[in-house]
Amino acid sequence: MDTFALIVTVGVALFFTYTNGFHDSANAIATSVSTRALTPRAALAMAAVMNLAGAFLGSGVAKTVSKGLIETPHGDSGMAILFAALVGAIVWNLITWYYGLPSSSSHALFGGLVGAALAGSIAVHWWGVLEKIVIPMVLSPLVGLLFGYLVMCAIMWVFRKANPHRAKRGFRIAQTVSAAGMALGHGLQDAQKTMGVVVMALTIADVQQHNEIPIWVKIASAGMLSLGTYAGGWRIMRTLGRRIIELDPPQGFAAETTAASVMYSASFMFHAPISTTHVITSAIMGVGATKRVSAVRWGVAKNIILGWFITMPAAAIVAALIYGAIKLVFG
């Protein structure tokens, strides 16, 4: 196995994590910034630190990614498949970032893996894709939507007699905690996905024969996600924080608390890699619907949901094309 190919693939995996960070940083902090609970720079710094911490909280999601989605091929062909999958995901991340569309970096990665595997005639474990990717992809936004609505209803009932201005000040402070919890969950989910891919690369290169995660992989993945988060994702932040619905502090707190709870449950109970983008966006929609259904800008929401559904096939197509180009050039 060419050591250079391994180094390049691991480097591309870490760059994917960096794009994941700036692409998805809005997930953790858009609501806090839009309600003025935190300044943008303070929110980004907090999110970067919590992303770093979250990456070390577990390894269940990483093991799900590294085993059970596609056959792990050995040799140069296997490394080419992994490289193409990562490039496909990066390209889609950059396209959706440019247009301010909060698509899922996670599903771009999974789509890339499937597309590159099919192009390289490698077996795809379709039941694993359905069970570990597709079902959580469908269920997690529905749970976020429902629980966002219910949590906001509970807050409105509990604080129905409170002074509105005092309550908003209190929730603005509480949002610091809920945003930190959201960022911690993002690190727990998204850094582990890259860890799983790097472990796949090490296995393909026969560097290791198990799916345990070396400490240097954890540190590198967490660090790159943190750096990407601090770089910021202002285009997507505007979509989440303002264009779906104008949020106030209680609504922002409800959305962040809901999304963080769903992410922790998915990570620790089911080891399921879910999209932080899907969960926070659906939670914002659920929270906004308590004001009145028409308060949510469903036209914007429709475009976001469309982006969700095209992410996996789009990244798969790009990855397949990249793999074809590699085979054409290098044989």
C-alpha positions as CSV (number, residue, x, y, z in Angstrom):
1,M,0.0,0.0,0.0
2,D,1.3,3.4,-1.0
3,T,1.9,5.4,2.2
4,F,1.6,8.6,0.2
5,A,-2.0,7.6,-0.7
6,L,-2.9,7.0,2.9
7,I,-1.4,10.4,4.0
8,V,-3.3,12.2,1.3
9,T,-6.6,10.4,2.1
10,V,-6.3,11.2,5.8
11,G,-5.4,14.8,5.0
12,V,-8.6,15.1,2.8
13,A,-10.6,13.5,5.6
14,L,-9.4,16.2,8.0
15,F,-10.1,18.9,5.4
16,F,-13.6,17.5,5.2
17,T,-13.9,17.9,8.9
18,Y,-12.8,21.5,8.6
19,T,-15.5,22.2,6.0
20,N,-18.0,20.4,8.2
21,G,-17.0,22.8,11.0
22,F,-17.6,26.1,9.1
23,H,-20.5,24.6,7.2
24,D,-22.3,23.4,10.4
25,S,-21.1,26.0,13.0
26,A,-24.4,27.8,12.3
27,N,-26.3,24.8,13.8
28,A,-25.0,25.5,17.3
29,I,-25.1,29.3,17.4
30,A,-27.5,30.8,14.8
31,T,-30.4,31.0,17.2
32,S,-28.2,32.5,20.0
33,V,-26.8,35.1,17.7
34,S,-30.1,36.0,16.1
35,T,-31.7,36.6,19.6
36,R,-28.6,38.6,20.6
37,A,-28.0,36.2,23.5
38,L,-24.4,36.0,22.3
39,T,-22.2,38.1,20.0
40,P,-21.2,36.2,16.8
41,R,-17.5,36.0,17.7
42,A,-18.2,34.9,21.3
43,A,-20.6,32.3,20.1
44,L,-18.1,30.9,17.6
45,A,-15.4,30.7,20.2
46,M,-17.7,28.9,22.6
47,A,-18.9,26.5,19.9
48,A,-15.3,25.8,18.9
49,V,-14.3,24.8,22.4
50,M,-17.5,22.7,23.0
51,N,-17.0,21.0,19.6
52,L,-13.5,20.0,20.8
53,A,-14.8,18.7,24.1
54,G,-17.7,16.8,22.5
55,A,-15.4,14.9,20.2
56,F,-14.0,13.0,23.2
57,L,-17.3,12.0,24.8
58,G,-17.7,8.7,22.9
59,S,-16.9,6.5,20.0
60,G,-20.1,4.7,19.1
61,V,-20.9,6.9,16.1
62,A,-17.4,6.5,14.7
63,K,-17.6,2.7,14.9
64,T,-21.0,2.8,13.1
65,V,-19.5,4.8,10.3
66,S,-16.3,2.7,10.0
67,K,-18.1,-0.6,9.7
68,G,-21.4,-1.7,8.3
69,L,-22.1,0.8,5.4
70,I,-19.8,-0.4,2.7
71,E,-17.4,-3.3,2.3
72,T,-13.9,-2.2,3.4
73,P,-11.8,-2.9,0.4
74,H,-8.0,-3.3,0.6
75,G,-5.3,-2.0,-1.7
76,D,-5.1,1.1,-4.0
77,S,-8.7,0.7,-5.2
78,G,-10.1,0.9,-1.7
79,M,-8.1,4.0,-0.9
80,A,-9.3,5.6,-4.2
81,I,-12.9,4.9,-3.2
82,L,-12.4,6.5,0.2
83,F,-10.7,9.5,-1.4
84,A,-13.4,10.0,-4.0
85,A,-16.1,9.7,-1.3
86,L,-14.5,12.5,0.7
87,V,-14.0,14.8,-2.3
88,G,-17.6,14.3,-3.2
89,A,-18.7,15.3,0.3
90,I,-16.4,18.3,0.3
91,V,-17.6,19.6,-3.1
92,W,-21.2,19.3,-2.0
93,N,-20.4,21.1,1.3
94,L,-18.8,24.0,-0.6
95,I,-21.7,24.3,-3.0
96,T,-24.4,24.4,-0.3
97,W,-22.3,26.7,1.8
98,Y,-21.9,29.1,-1.1
99,Y,-25.7,29.3,-1.6
100,G,-26.4,29.4,2.2
101,L,-28.3,26.2,2.2
102,P,-28.1,24.2,5.5
103,S,-27.7,20.8,4.0
104,S,-26.2,17.9,6.0
105,S,-22.4,17.3,5.9
106,S,-23.0,13.9,7.4
107,H,-25.3,12.8,4.5
108,A,-22.9,14.3,2.0
109,L,-20.3,12.0,3.5
110,F,-22.5,8.9,3.4
111,G,-23.7,9.7,-0.1
112,G,-20.1,10.0,-1.2
113,L,-19.2,6.6,0.4
114,V,-22.1,4.9,-1.4
115,G,-21.5,6.6,-4.7
116,A,-17.8,5.8,-4.7
117,A,-18.4,2.2,-3.6
118,L,-20.9,1.6,-6.4
119,A,-18.5,3.2,-9.0
120,G,-15.7,0.9,-7.7
121,S,-17.9,-2.2,-7.8
122,I,-17.6,-2.6,-4.0
123,A,-20.5,-4.1,-2.0
124,V,-22.8,-1.6,-0.3
125,H,-24.6,-3.0,2.8
126,W,-28.0,-1.6,1.9
127,W,-29.6,-2.8,5.1
128,G,-26.9,-0.9,7.1
129,V,-27.5,2.2,5.0
130,L,-31.2,1.9,5.6
131,E,-31.0,1.2,9.3
132,K,-28.1,3.5,10.2
133,I,-28.6,6.4,7.8
134,V,-31.9,6.6,6.1
135,I,-34.2,5.8,9.0
136,P,-32.4,8.2,11.4
137,M,-32.4,10.8,8.6
138,V,-36.2,10.6,8.4
139,L,-37.0,10.1,12.1
140,S,-34.7,12.7,13.7
141,P,-36.2,15.8,12.0
142,L,-39.7,14.5,12.8
143,V,-38.7,14.1,16.4
144,G,-37.1,17.5,16.4
145,L,-40.2,19.1,14.9
146,L,-42.6,17.5,17.4
147,F,-40.5,18.0,20.5
148,G,-39.6,21.5,19.5
149,Y,-43.3,22.3,19.4
150,L,-44.0,20.5,22.7
151,V,-41.1,22.1,24.6
152,M,-42.1,25.5,23.4
153,C,-45.7,24.9,24.5
154,A,-44.5,23.8,27.9
155,I,-42.4,26.9,28.3
156,M,-45.3,29.1,27.3
157,W,-47.5,27.4,29.9
158,V,-45.0,27.5,32.7
159,F,-44.1,31.2,32.1
160,R,-47.6,32.3,31.2
161,K,-47.9,34.7,34.2
162,A,-44.3,35.9,34.1
163,N,-43.2,39.4,33.2
164,P,-42.4,39.1,29.4
165,H,-39.3,41.4,29.5
166,R,-37.8,39.7,32.6
167,A,-38.5,36.2,31.2
168,K,-36.8,37.1,27.9
169,R,-33.7,38.4,29.8
170,G,-33.6,35.1,31.7
171,F,-33.9,33.0,28.6
172,R,-31.2,35.1,26.9
173,I,-28.8,34.0,29.7
174,A,-30.2,30.4,29.5
175,Q,-29.4,30.3,25.8
176,T,-25.7,30.4,26.6
177,V,-26.1,27.0,28.2
178,S,-28.4,25.6,25.5
179,A,-26.1,26.8,22.7
180,A,-23.1,25.2,24.5
181,G,-25.1,21.9,24.8
182,M,-25.9,22.1,21.1
183,A,-22.2,22.6,20.2
184,L,-21.1,19.8,22.5
185,G,-23.6,17.5,20.7
186,H,-22.3,18.7,17.3
187,G,-18.7,17.7,18.4
188,L,-20.0,14.4,19.7
189,Q,-21.7,13.6,16.4
190,D,-19.7,15.1,13.6
191,A,-16.1,14.7,14.8
192,Q,-16.7,11.0,15.3
193,K,-17.9,10.6,11.7
194,T,-14.5,11.7,10.4
195,M,-12.8,9.5,13.0
196,G,-14.7,6.5,11.5
197,V,-13.5,7.4,8.0
198,V,-9.8,7.7,9.1
199,V,-10.1,4.3,10.8
200,M,-11.4,3.0,7.5
201,A,-8.3,4.4,5.7
202,L,-6.0,2.8,8.3
203,T,-7.7,-0.5,7.9
204,I,-7.5,-0.3,4.1
205,A,-3.8,0.4,4.4
206,D,-3.3,-2.5,6.8
207,V,-2.0,-0.2,9.4
208,Q,-4.5,-1.6,11.9
209,Q,-6.9,-4.6,11.9
210,H,-9.5,-3.3,14.4
211,N,-11.9,-0.4,14.5
212,E,-10.7,1.1,17.7
213,I,-9.9,4.8,17.4
214,P,-6.2,5.9,18.0
215,I,-5.9,8.9,20.2
216,W,-4.1,10.9,17.5
217,V,-7.1,10.4,15.2
218,K,-9.4,11.8,18.0
219,I,-7.2,14.8,18.5
220,A,-6.8,15.6,14.8
221,S,-10.5,15.2,14.0
222,A,-11.6,17.3,17.0
223,G,-9.0,20.0,16.3
224,M,-10.0,20.4,12.7
225,L,-13.7,20.5,13.5
226,S,-13.0,23.2,16.1
227,L,-10.9,25.3,13.7
228,G,-13.6,25.0,11.0
229,T,-16.2,26.0,13.5
230,Y,-14.3,29.1,14.6
231,A,-13.9,30.1,10.9
232,G,-17.6,30.5,10.9
233,G,-20.5,29.9,8.5
234,W,-22.2,33.3,8.2
235,R,-24.2,32.5,5.1
236,I,-25.9,29.5,6.6
237,M,-26.3,31.3,10.0
238,R,-28.5,33.9,8.3
239,T,-30.8,31.1,6.9
240,L,-31.2,29.4,10.2
241,G,-31.3,32.4,12.4
242,R,-33.6,34.8,10.5
243,R,-35.0,33.4,7.2
244,I,-37.0,30.5,8.6
245,I,-38.6,32.6,11.4
246,E,-37.6,35.5,13.6
247,L,-36.8,33.9,17.0
248,D,-37.0,35.4,20.5
249,P,-34.9,34.0,23.4
250,P,-37.4,31.6,24.8
251,Q,-37.9,30.1,21.3
252,G,-34.2,29.9,20.7
253,F,-33.7,28.1,24.1
254,A,-36.5,25.7,23.2
255,A,-35.0,24.9,19.8
256,E,-31.5,24.4,21.0
257,T,-32.5,22.3,24.0
258,T,-34.6,20.1,21.8
259,A,-31.9,19.6,19.2
260,A,-29.2,18.9,21.8
261,S,-31.4,16.3,23.5
262,V,-32.1,14.5,20.2
263,M,-28.3,14.4,19.4
264,Y,-27.3,13.0,22.8
265,S,-30.0,10.3,22.6
266,A,-29.0,9.3,19.1
267,S,-25.3,9.2,20.1
268,F,-25.4,7.4,23.4
269,M,-28.5,5.2,23.1
270,F,-28.4,4.2,19.4
271,H,-24.9,5.1,18.2
272,A,-26.8,6.6,15.2
273,P,-25.0,9.2,13.0
274,I,-27.7,11.9,12.6
275,S,-27.6,15.3,11.0
276,T,-27.2,18.2,13.4
277,T,-28.5,20.4,10.5
278,H,-31.7,18.4,10.1
279,V,-32.4,18.4,13.8
280,I,-31.9,22.1,14.6
281,T,-33.8,23.2,11.5
282,S,-36.8,21.0,12.3
283,A,-36.7,22.1,15.9
284,I,-36.8,25.7,14.9
285,M,-39.8,25.0,12.6
286,G,-41.6,23.2,15.5
287,V,-40.9,26.0,17.9
288,G,-42.0,28.6,15.4
289,A,-45.3,26.8,14.7
290,T,-46.4,27.5,18.3
291,K,-46.7,31.2,17.4
292,R,-48.9,30.3,14.5
293,V,-48.3,27.9,11.6
294,S,-48.1,30.8,9.1
295,A,-45.3,32.4,11.1
296,V,-42.8,29.9,9.7
297,R,-41.6,30.8,6.3
298,W,-42.5,27.4,4.8
299,G,-41.2,28.4,1.3
300,V,-37.7,28.7,2.8
301,A,-38.3,25.5,4.8
302,K,-39.3,23.7,1.6
303,N,-36.1,24.6,-0.1
304,I,-34.1,23.4,2.9
305,I,-36.0,20.1,2.9
306,L,-35.4,19.7,-0.8
307,G,-31.7,20.2,-0.1
308,W,-31.9,17.4,2.5
309,F,-33.2,14.9,-0.1
310,I,-30.8,15.7,-2.9
311,T,-27.7,15.8,-0.7
312,M,-27.0,12.0,-0.6
313,P,-27.6,11.4,-4.4
314,A,-25.7,14.6,-5.4
315,A,-22.7,13.8,-3.3
316,A,-22.8,10.2,-4.6
317,I,-22.8,11.3,-8.2
318,V,-19.8,13.6,-7.6
319,A,-17.9,10.9,-5.7
320,A,-18.6,8.4,-8.5
321,L,-17.3,10.9,-11.1
322,I,-14.2,11.5,-9.0
323,Y,-13.5,7.8,-8.7
324,G,-14.0,7.4,-12.5
325,A,-11.5,10.2,-13.1
326,I,-8.9,8.6,-10.7
327,K,-9.2,5.3,-12.5
328,L,-8.9,7.0,-15.9
329,V,-5.7,8.9,-14.9
330,F,-4.0,6.2,-12.8
331,G,-5.5,3.0,-14.2
